[in-house]
Amino acid sequence: MGERIKVLLVEDDGDSRELLAELLEPEFDVSTATDGVAGLKAFEAEHPDVVVTDESLPGMNGTELAQKVKEREPRARVILVSGYTQVQGSEHCDVVLRKPIDVERLSAALGQLGNEARQ
C-alpha cells in the first residue's frame, strides 16, 4: 500500500480548515496552514505531495502560493479552491474546485494528483 499521500491544506477560515482536515484525515496525511505565507513555509518544511489552497488568503493568495510551490518543486500538485468561476493565475494550479467543496471530488482529485506527484 505504501505511504499515505501527504496533503497541505491552506485555509484562513478556522472552521472550514478544521472540518476539511477532519474529513480528509481518514485517507490522507493532512497538515494545515492559516495563510499563504505560513502555507509556503509549511510546504518547504514538509514537502507534501499535494497543496489544497483557498484563493482568498491574507498575505499571499492561493494562485501566488501555487506559483511559488511549482517554482520550488515542479512535481508537487496544487488544488485551488475558489468561489469564483474565473481565477487569474490559475494556470499554476493542477485542479480548480468551486466552493462549496464537494469532498468526494476533492478526495478523488487528491488521490490522482498525489500519485502523479510521486512518479
TANOR-V678703 format. One record per helix or strand. SS is the DSSP state (~ for helix, > for strand). FROM is the first residue (numbers start at 1). TO is the last residue. If there is no record, write none. Layout:
ss = {SS SS}
from = {FROM FROM}
to = {TO TO}
This chain:
ss = {> ~ > ~ > ~ > ~ > ~}
from = {6 14 29 36 50 62 77 90 95 103}
to = {10 25 33 46 54 72 82 92 98 117}
